[in-house]
Amino acid sequence: MDLNAHQNATPARQKRLHIVGCPRSGTTLMMELMAACIENDGRCEHEMSIFQPLDEGAELFFSKKPTDIRYIRRIFLRDPDLYLIALTRDPRSVISSIHKSISDRYFVDFDEWAECQKAADALKGHDRFLLIKYEELTQDPNGIQQRILSQFPFLKSIHPFTEYTNVATPSEKSVNALNGVRAISTSRHDGWKMHLPRIKSQLVKYPELASELIRLGYEKDDSWMNELNDMPIEKFSSRHNEYYLKFKRLETSVRKFIQSQRYLKSRNLR
């Protein structure tokens, strides 16, 4: 071996695989699957923004922050060591989902789902980006695991996804987000049917929901809406009201732009 060549070799660049998507789309499940079943040097406890610096000792670090999908495009396109897995899910399931930590209201409105979906659609086709449907993940976990390994060949499997409950060590926050750790199942695919008044109220407010279901293959036509004919139109609380979101999103956009500048500078990518 040429010792001089070995000593002068460039050290391996730090890779980061970040999980994003609309809240309540399965990002926590994906994080726990990856952390437990794919070899890595480090992971975040529950959520960690892409703009938070990493431990320099980790060669491959897994992190998750669902809503980063809305602000990550600029740094993603410039950072060759950043890889993304985005989760998408039937918007009816998302808007009817309730987080254990806020059990008295729904967590996400359709407009938030649509914004996250638009951001994910804009990155489709990039070789460092993989978009996965929650429904496909829960129907064929090991098949999705193979898709991930094929998309990102540097990853190494240590357990099949179907065995994650035997090896996962989720934080309390992750357990709450999952509403409990249990075997992967398709039982929640039609859970939205237990919330038809909520679905109707969102459809009236955001009629584009119907066309998105067809575009993404969740429905072939609008016949599913017949179930809503006798449903009353009610008002439901979400974790954020629309007035808060308008102000918050403007403030967040400015803050994320500044953080993006810092991120790129710290990695010599500007």
C-alpha positions as CSV (number, residue, x, y, z in Angstrom):
1,M,0.0,0.0,0.0
2,D,1.2,3.5,-0.8
3,L,1.3,5.1,2.7
4,N,1.7,8.6,1.3
5,A,-1.4,8.2,-0.9
6,H,-3.3,6.9,2.1
7,Q,-2.3,9.8,4.3
8,N,-3.2,12.3,1.6
9,A,-6.5,10.7,0.8
10,T,-9.5,13.0,1.1
11,P,-11.7,12.0,4.1
12,A,-15.2,10.7,3.3
13,R,-17.8,13.5,3.0
14,Q,-20.5,13.5,5.6
15,K,-23.8,12.3,4.2
16,R,-27.2,13.3,5.6
17,L,-30.5,11.6,4.8
18,H,-33.4,13.9,5.8
19,I,-37.0,12.8,5.9
20,V,-39.7,15.4,5.0
21,G,-43.4,15.6,4.0
22,C,-46.6,17.0,5.3
23,P,-47.2,16.3,9.0
24,R,-49.3,13.2,9.6
25,S,-48.1,11.6,6.4
26,G,-45.9,8.9,8.0
27,T,-42.6,10.7,8.4
28,T,-42.2,9.4,12.0
29,L,-42.8,5.8,10.9
30,M,-40.2,6.2,8.1
31,M,-37.7,7.7,10.5
32,E,-38.0,4.9,12.9
33,L,-37.8,2.3,10.1
34,M,-34.6,3.9,8.8
35,A,-33.0,4.3,12.2
36,A,-33.7,0.8,13.2
37,C,-33.2,-1.1,10.0
38,I,-30.6,0.8,8.0
39,E,-27.0,1.1,9.1
40,N,-26.1,4.7,10.2
41,D,-23.7,6.6,12.5
42,G,-26.3,8.8,14.1
43,R,-29.9,10.0,14.1
44,C,-32.0,12.7,15.7
45,E,-34.1,11.8,18.7
46,H,-37.4,12.8,17.1
47,E,-37.3,15.9,14.9
48,M,-34.3,18.0,13.8
49,S,-34.4,20.8,11.3
50,I,-32.1,20.5,8.3
51,F,-30.7,23.9,9.4
52,Q,-29.3,22.4,12.6
53,P,-25.6,21.4,12.4
54,L,-24.6,17.8,12.7
55,D,-22.1,16.0,14.9
56,E,-18.9,16.0,12.7
57,G,-18.2,12.4,13.8
58,A,-21.1,11.0,11.9
59,E,-20.5,9.9,8.3
60,L,-24.1,9.1,7.7
61,F,-26.8,10.8,9.8
62,F,-30.6,10.4,9.6
63,S,-32.9,13.3,10.6
64,K,-36.5,14.3,10.1
65,K,-38.4,17.5,10.0
66,P,-41.6,17.2,8.0
67,T,-42.2,20.8,7.1
68,D,-38.7,21.4,5.9
69,I,-40.0,20.2,2.6
70,R,-41.3,23.8,2.0
71,Y,-37.9,25.4,2.4
72,I,-35.3,22.9,1.5
73,R,-35.1,23.1,-2.3
74,R,-32.4,25.8,-2.5
75,I,-29.9,24.0,-0.3
76,F,-30.8,20.6,-1.6
77,L,-30.0,21.4,-5.1
78,R,-26.6,22.8,-4.0
79,D,-25.6,20.2,-1.5
80,P,-24.4,16.9,-3.1
81,D,-24.3,15.1,0.3
82,L,-27.9,15.8,1.2
83,Y,-30.4,13.1,0.4
84,L,-34.2,13.3,0.9
85,I,-37.0,10.9,1.4
86,A,-40.4,12.6,1.3
87,L,-43.7,10.9,2.4
88,T,-47.0,11.6,0.8
89,R,-50.4,10.3,1.9
90,D,-54.1,10.5,0.9
91,P,-55.0,14.1,1.9
92,R,-58.3,12.8,3.4
93,S,-56.3,10.7,5.9
94,V,-54.0,13.7,6.6
95,I,-56.7,16.2,7.3
96,S,-58.7,13.8,9.5
97,S,-55.7,12.8,11.6
98,I,-55.4,13.8,15.2
99,H,-52.1,14.0,17.0
100,K,-52.0,12.5,20.5
101,S,-50.4,15.7,21.9
102,I,-53.3,17.8,20.6
103,S,-56.3,15.5,20.9
104,D,-59.1,18.1,20.9
105,R,-58.6,19.2,17.3
106,Y,-57.4,18.2,13.8
107,F,-53.7,18.6,13.1
108,V,-53.5,19.6,9.4
109,D,-55.8,21.5,7.0
110,F,-55.8,20.7,3.3
111,D,-53.9,23.9,2.3
112,E,-50.9,22.8,4.3
113,W,-51.0,19.3,2.7
114,A,-51.2,21.0,-0.8
115,E,-48.2,23.3,-0.1
116,C,-46.1,20.3,1.0
117,Q,-47.2,18.2,-1.9
118,K,-46.3,21.0,-4.4
119,A,-42.8,21.3,-2.9
120,A,-42.3,17.5,-3.1
121,D,-43.6,17.4,-6.7
122,A,-41.0,20.0,-7.7
123,L,-38.2,17.7,-6.7
124,K,-39.4,14.5,-8.3
125,G,-36.9,12.9,-10.7
126,H,-33.8,14.1,-8.8
127,D,-31.5,11.2,-8.1
128,R,-31.0,12.3,-4.4
129,F,-34.8,12.5,-3.8
130,L,-37.3,9.8,-3.3
131,L,-41.1,10.3,-2.9
132,I,-42.9,7.5,-1.2
133,K,-46.6,7.0,-0.6
134,Y,-47.6,6.1,2.9
135,E,-50.1,3.6,1.6
136,E,-47.4,1.7,-0.4
137,L,-45.1,1.7,2.6
138,T,-47.7,0.1,4.8
139,Q,-48.8,-2.3,2.2
140,D,-45.3,-3.5,1.2
141,P,-42.7,-2.4,3.8
142,N,-39.9,-4.6,2.5
143,G,-40.5,-3.7,-1.1
144,I,-40.2,0.0,-0.2
145,Q,-37.1,-0.8,1.7
146,Q,-35.6,-2.3,-1.5
147,R,-36.7,0.8,-3.4
148,I,-34.8,3.0,-0.9
149,L,-31.7,0.8,-1.1
150,S,-31.8,0.9,-4.9
151,Q,-32.2,4.7,-5.0
152,F,-29.4,5.3,-2.5
153,P,-26.8,2.5,-3.0
154,F,-24.6,3.7,-0.2
155,L,-27.2,2.5,2.4
156,K,-26.9,-0.9,4.0
157,S,-29.8,-2.9,5.4
158,I,-29.4,-4.5,8.8
159,H,-33.0,-5.6,9.4
160,P,-36.1,-5.9,7.2
161,F,-38.6,-3.1,7.7
162,T,-41.2,-5.7,8.8
163,E,-39.1,-6.5,11.9
164,Y,-38.7,-2.9,13.1
165,T,-40.9,-3.3,16.1
166,N,-38.4,-5.8,17.5
167,V,-35.4,-3.5,17.2
168,A,-36.7,0.1,17.2
169,T,-35.9,2.4,20.2
170,P,-38.2,5.4,19.6
171,S,-38.3,8.4,21.8
172,E,-41.4,9.3,23.8
173,K,-42.2,12.0,21.3
174,S,-42.0,9.6,18.4
175,V,-44.2,7.1,20.3
176,N,-46.8,9.9,20.7
177,A,-46.6,10.9,17.1
178,L,-47.1,7.2,16.1
179,N,-50.0,6.9,18.6
180,G,-48.1,3.8,19.8
181,V,-45.5,1.5,18.3
182,R,-47.1,-1.5,16.5
183,A,-46.7,-3.7,13.5
184,I,-47.0,-1.9,10.2
185,S,-50.5,-2.2,8.9
186,T,-52.9,-1.0,6.2
187,S,-55.7,-0.6,8.8
188,R,-55.6,3.2,8.7
189,H,-56.0,3.6,4.9
190,D,-59.7,4.2,5.2
191,G,-59.8,5.8,8.6
192,W,-60.9,9.1,7.0
193,K,-64.4,7.5,6.5
194,M,-64.9,7.9,10.3
195,H,-64.5,11.7,9.8
196,L,-66.9,12.5,6.9
197,P,-68.2,15.8,8.3
198,R,-64.5,17.0,8.5
199,I,-63.8,15.8,5.0
200,K,-66.9,17.6,3.7
201,S,-66.0,20.8,5.4
202,Q,-62.5,20.8,3.9
203,L,-63.8,19.9,0.5
204,V,-66.2,22.8,0.5
205,K,-63.4,25.2,1.6
206,Y,-60.8,23.6,-0.7
207,P,-62.6,22.0,-3.8
208,E,-59.3,21.3,-5.4
209,L,-59.0,18.4,-3.0
210,A,-61.1,16.3,-5.3
211,S,-58.8,16.8,-8.4
212,E,-55.7,16.0,-6.3
213,L,-57.1,12.7,-5.3
214,I,-57.5,11.8,-9.0
215,R,-54.1,13.2,-10.0
216,L,-52.3,11.1,-7.4
217,G,-54.3,7.9,-8.0
218,Y,-56.3,7.8,-4.8
219,E,-59.6,7.9,-6.7
220,K,-60.6,7.2,-10.4
221,D,-63.4,9.8,-10.3
222,D,-65.6,11.9,-8.0
223,S,-68.0,9.1,-7.1
224,W,-66.6,8.8,-3.6
225,M,-68.1,12.1,-2.8
226,N,-71.6,10.5,-2.8
227,E,-70.8,9.5,0.7
228,L,-70.8,13.1,1.7
229,N,-74.3,14.1,0.3
230,D,-76.1,13.8,3.7
231,M,-73.2,15.2,5.7
232,P,-73.7,18.6,7.4
233,I,-71.2,21.4,6.8
234,E,-69.5,22.0,10.1
235,K,-66.6,24.0,11.4
236,F,-63.6,22.2,12.9
237,S,-60.6,23.5,14.8
238,S,-57.1,22.8,13.6
239,R,-53.8,23.3,15.5
240,H,-53.3,26.7,13.6
241,N,-56.0,29.0,12.3
242,E,-55.5,30.5,8.8
243,Y,-54.8,34.0,10.1
244,Y,-52.0,32.7,12.2
245,L,-50.6,30.6,9.3
246,K,-50.5,33.6,6.9
247,F,-48.4,35.6,9.3
248,K,-46.3,32.7,10.5
249,R,-45.5,31.5,7.0
250,L,-44.3,34.9,5.9
251,E,-42.1,35.2,9.0
252,T,-40.9,31.6,8.5
253,S,-40.0,32.1,4.9
254,V,-37.7,35.0,5.7
255,R,-36.1,33.1,8.6
256,K,-35.6,30.0,6.4
257,F,-34.0,32.1,3.7
258,I,-31.5,33.5,6.2
259,Q,-30.9,30.0,7.6
260,S,-30.3,28.7,4.0
261,Q,-27.6,31.3,3.5
262,R,-25.9,30.2,6.7
263,Y,-26.2,26.5,5.8
264,L,-24.6,27.0,2.3
265,K,-21.9,29.2,3.8
266,S,-21.0,26.6,6.5
267,R,-20.7,23.9,3.9
268,N,-18.8,26.1,1.4
269,L,-21.6,25.8,-1.2
270,R,-22.5,29.4,-1.9
